[in-house]
Amino acid sequence: VPRNFRLLEELEKGEKGIGDGSCSYGLEDSDDIMMSHWNGTIIGPGHTVHENRIYSLKITCGENYPDQPPTVQFISRVNLPFVSQVDGKVDPNKLPVLAHWNRNHSIETVLQSIIDITCREMASFNNRKLPQPPEGSTF
């Protein structure tokens, strides 16, 4: 499937809403004909220090997407092992869905993976009380 057809499918799915509503995504600018710049939102998983927090992200799909993964950057400050504390960029080597990318993955699988790994990370005893930046702070 050509890049733009694939991104149109993802846009349609993102606009309809996905899963349990814990994440959503869409184009940053509806005039972006290359469909490169996306916004994502994740609601922090329950029973973690992220519960009910809303995290905003920027997702960039390069010209080789879906053969190459998108870049992901948190706008909202968050303390997670795979997120740079300098600029909010997600280290693709530390997030398995990006490290082991294949063209069947999507923006949705990236966002869902972040939620899943956050739940696992926060469930570990050492991370349960990992201090988080004040809600609403940004990079």
C-alpha positions in Angstrom: 0.0 0.0 0.0 1.5 3.4 -1.0 2.5 5.7 1.9 -0.4 8.3 1.4 -3.1 5.6 1.1 -1.7 4.0 4.3 -1.7 7.4 6.1 -5.3 8.2 4.9 -6.4 4.9 6.5 -4.6 5.8 9.7 -6.2 9.3 9.7 -9.6 7.8 9.2 -9.1 5.4 12.1 -7.6 8.0 14.4 -10.5 10.4 13.7 -13.1 7.7 14.6 -11.4 7.1 17.9 -9.6 3.9 18.9 -9.9 1.2 21.6 -10.9 2.3 25.1 -10.2 6.0 24.3 -6.8 6.0 26.1 -5.1 7.4 23.0 -6.0 9.4 20.0 -4.2 11.0 17.0 -4.7 13.1 14.0 -3.0 15.5 11.6 -1.4 18.6 13.1 -2.6 20.6 10.1 -5.4 19.5 7.9 -3.6 21.2 4.9 -0.6 18.9 5.4 -0.9 17.1 2.0 2.1 14.9 2.7 0.4 13.8 6.0 3.8 14.0 7.8 3.0 15.9 11.0 0.7 14.4 13.5 -0.5 15.1 17.1 -1.1 12.3 19.5 -2.7 12.2 23.0 -2.3 9.6 25.6 -4.3 9.4 28.9 -2.1 8.0 31.6 -2.9 4.5 32.6 -4.8 3.8 35.8 -3.2 2.7 39.1 0.1 4.4 38.1 1.5 7.9 38.9 0.3 8.8 35.4 -3.4 8.1 36.1 -5.7 10.6 34.5 -2.8 12.7 33.2 -3.1 13.8 29.6 0.1 13.7 27.6 0.5 15.4 24.2 2.9 14.1 21.6 4.2 15.0 18.2 4.6 12.2 15.6 6.4 12.7 12.4 6.0 10.3 9.5 9.0 10.7 7.2 8.9 10.1 3.4 9.8 6.4 4.0 7.0 5.7 6.4 5.7 2.9 6.8 8.9 1.2 5.9 10.7 3.3 8.5 9.2 4.2 11.9 7.9 7.6 12.7 9.7 9.9 15.2 7.9 10.5 18.4 8.3 13.4 20.8 6.5 14.2 24.0 5.3 17.8 24.3 4.1 17.1 27.9 6.9 16.6 30.4 7.0 13.0 31.6 9.6 10.9 33.4 9.9 7.6 31.5 13.1 5.6 30.7 12.6 5.9 26.9 11.9 9.7 26.9 14.7 12.2 26.8 14.5 14.6 29.7 16.1 17.3 27.5 13.6 17.6 24.6 11.0 14.9 25.1 12.1 12.7 22.2 11.4 9.0 22.4 14.6 7.0 22.0 13.7 4.5 19.3 16.2 2.0 20.7 14.5 1.9 24.0 10.9 1.5 22.8 10.5 -2.0 21.3 7.8 -1.1 18.8 10.2 1.4 17.2 13.4 -0.7 17.7 11.8 -3.6 15.9 9.7 -1.7 13.4 7.9 -3.4 10.6 5.5 -1.9 8.0 2.5 -3.5 9.7 3.0 -1.2 12.7 1.1 2.1 12.8 0.8 5.3 14.7 -1.8 3.5 16.8 0.5 0.7 17.6 3.2 3.2 18.7 0.8 5.0 21.0 -0.6 1.8 22.4 2.9 0.4 23.0 3.8 3.6 25.0 0.7 3.0 27.2 1.5 -0.7 27.6 5.2 -0.2 28.5 4.2 2.6 30.8 1.9 0.3 32.7 4.6 -2.4 33.0 7.3 0.2 34.0 5.1 1.7 36.6 4.1 -1.7 38.0 7.7 -2.4 38.9 8.4 -1.7 42.6 11.3 0.7 41.8 9.2 2.8 39.5 5.9 2.9 41.3 6.7 6.2 43.0 9.0 7.6 40.2 8.5 11.4 40.6 6.8 13.0 37.7 7.0 16.7 36.5 4.1 18.9 37.5 1.0 18.2 35.5 0.7 20.6 32.5 4.5 21.2 32.2 6.0 21.0 28.7 9.4 20.5 27.0 
